[in-house]
Amino acid sequence: MSINAAALVQADRSINVPFTLEVCLTAGLGAEQLPATQLTVETITRLLPGRRISGVAQHEGRSVFVKLFYGKAAARYWQRELAGASLLARSKVSSPAMLAQGKTLCGGGYFIFYAALPAPRALETHDSDDMHAAVGLLAQLHEADLVHSDPHIFNFLHSSQAHYVVDADGIEQSKRLRQQLTNLATLLAQRTPLDDRGIKTLWSSYIRVRGQLRDDAGALLLVQKLTLRQRALRVRRYLRKTQRDCTPFRYDKSFSHVALCQREHWLRLQPFIAQPDVVMSQGEVLKEGNSATVVRIQFNNMSYIVKRYNLKNTWHWLKRMIKRRARRAWVNGHRLDLLGIRTARPIALLERRWGFFNGICYLVMEDVGSVTLQEVMVKNPQMIESLSLPITEVLLGLSAARLIHGDLKATNFVVYEQRVALIDYDGLAVGRSNKDKTRFLANWDNYPQLKAAWLDCFIKAGL
């Protein structure tokens, strides 16, 4: 299928591959323009609707990695990518070679070709070797007086026993040490708060490249502080994203409802969004109370848990208008998930409305089962040996993230596959307190041996 830049803008997210573009390219920066040729995009690895496509393409029988810019400000983003690619090439830091650049034949579009890496793999924050490699590459950039304005872990790749920096759009010049250390902290902040215990180890990889900082203890302390700050900014930005239409989330608003949903589940959950109570009436009731009803539903062999926030009376409705518990739960669930604290992830939020006024609300979560810690421990106290680690990790994670759950009843832990998930996070708050530990231990007041065993686990874990 042949297409042009204007059609790509109109297609928004609905772009099918493969598609072909007529392009005019040059052999390098400042080179003479060559005759028009065809570019066939076969795979899209990243799509910014109306702005940019990144992916693998075929050009004159050769496989290349292409970044295609179109829409408003396309020329500016293209020039910024070219400038970053030039800086990267001069720095000698490992990055895919830029092969050519140019414009689409019909105008309005710009592109850059890079050498296609064989079997590229994005690095991962939970992999120690990957993190050391990413930190080392970032240190090389800083040593060359460069920073990466978007040091996301996915912008560091592994291919053929080597590591590469990608996304030249984010490469900028900077000789300021504080900006460079903030850049490092932005990378480190993508790990969970519990992982901050390993910052000193990663610092060793950084100073291996930047030896002048080896004896600067103040630099390490600054990185640790900046990591906390950058993580707070990251959480804030992500939580705003969960409440608007963007790549991972779909937002739909009308006079009668507001719906937020993880984009990959949007089509599957359409019957529920249209008639939530009808769908719930056909599900398996797990809890039926005055303030909330919890039901398991299924669509296309996928199971979900739905929590309906009931309205008992007018006064209760007024309180819900102010506190908006369902919206808070949606945000809190994503906060916990982003910070690496295992929970039943929120999938969708549906708020029934009459104009500005909220009515009954529904929170759809992933189904991690319904067997609670209370049930497991009362029937099989010996299970504490296998469950002590995941439980202490949840409490340590909350503490490291400076969060208070506020109601750590044993029934608010779901046990599945020797793991646990924290649920009922409506009351999550920011702060420091021993309230969660105290409340958890209170679950076992009638089971002295269990309470003593849990207390021993907490002491060993440093809680």
Order of alpha helices (4+ residues) and beta strands (2+ residues): alpha-beta-beta-beta-beta-alpha-beta-beta-beta-alpha-beta-beta-beta-beta-alpha-alpha-alpha-beta-beta-alpha-alpha-beta-beta-beta-alpha-alpha-beta-beta-alpha-alpha-beta-beta-beta-beta-alpha-alpha
